[in-house]
Amino acid sequence: MPYNWGPNFIVPTDVLESYSGKVLLREDLDKELLRQELSELGIQGSVVQIANPWYFRKKGHNSWIKIGESRDEAGNFPVRWDTTHLENGRYEVMGFMHVYVEKEGIQTVIARSNTVEISIEN
């Protein structure tokens, strides 16, 4: 059974769906559910790093454009996104969290993504 350990998109309020100007993207994760999934997958070792790259694309497009990447777990993997150069409309934002696990010099990486639909209104 897969465990939804994250990433979980954090917005300033439950209803914020429109963005303009410079915004701060953040995500968190549930470490207990992560541990359960690692165990179920048979992945043993210590989590040595967590990275969260951020991407966006205009709704209906296939290719993602990278916004930035954060390894700042304490700050909920923050990345600043300047939307001022984008045309108004519907977009998708994706956090693609990578968890690096290491045991006896061997590294294994698992990843999960979370995509949300937003509007840009500059």
N, C-alpha and C positions, 0 to 999 in steps of 0.2 A: 504494500500500500504506500503510495507516495505521500510525503508530508509537505504541507505548504509552509516551509520555514521562511519564505521570503523570495524576493524582496517585496516589501510592502511600501507603496508610495505614500509619502507624508505630505499633506496639504495643510495650509494654515487654518482652514475651516472645512467642515464637511461639504459645503456647497460650492467651494471655489472650483470653477471649471474654465474660467476665462483668464488669460494672462496677457500682460502688456509690459513693455519695457524690460527691465532686468529682474529676473526672478531667481529664487534659490530652490533648486530641486534637492529633495532628501528622501532617503528610504531607510527602513530598518529591517531587522530579521529576528526570528525567534530561535535562539541558540539551542533550546531544548528540542524543538522539532528538527533542527539541523542535525543534532546528535543522533536522534532516532533514525533519520533518513540515512545518515552515514553508516549506522549500524546495519540497517536493513540492506544496504547496498554492499555490505561486507568491506567497507573502507575503514581501515584502522589507522590510527596515528593522531598527531596533534594538528589542529588548525594553526597554520603558520602565517596566513595572510588572507584577507578578504578584500577584493577590489570590486568596484561598481562603476563600470563605464555607462554613460548616458548617451542616448541617441534620439533623434527626432526624424519625422518625415511628414510631408503633407499627406493628408487623408487621400487614399486612392493610389498613392505612389508605392513602388516596390522597394526602393533603396533607402537605407537609413543613413543619416549624416551624424557623425559623432559630435556631441556637445562637449564632452570632457570626461574625466575619470577621477574617482576619489577612493582613497584607502582609509579615510578618516572615519572609523567605526564610531568613535565617541561622539562625533558631530553628525551622525546619521548619513555618512557618505555624501556630503554636500557638494554641489556643483552649481556655479552661477551660469545662467543662460540669458544672453542678451537677445531678446526677440525683436528689437526695434527695426532690424533690417528685413524682417519677414513680412510678407503680405498677410493681411487679415484672412482668417479662414479656419478650417478644422485641421488639426494636426494630431499625430500620435507621438507620445513620448515613451521611451522604453528604458528601464533600468535593467542591466544584464549582469547580475551579481555572480562573481566567481569566488569560490572558496577553495583555497589551496591547503591540502592535507599532506603531511609528510611523516614517513615512518622509515627509519633505517636508511636515510638518504634517498628514498624513492618518493617522488611527489605525485599526487593524484589531484586532479582539479574537477570539481563539479560546478555546474552553473544553472541558474534559473533566471527567467526573465519575467518582468511585469510591465505590461503596456497599458497606458491610459489614454483616452481620447480627450483632447482639450480644444479650446478656441483661442486664437490669437486675436486680440482686439487692440491694436496700437492707435 
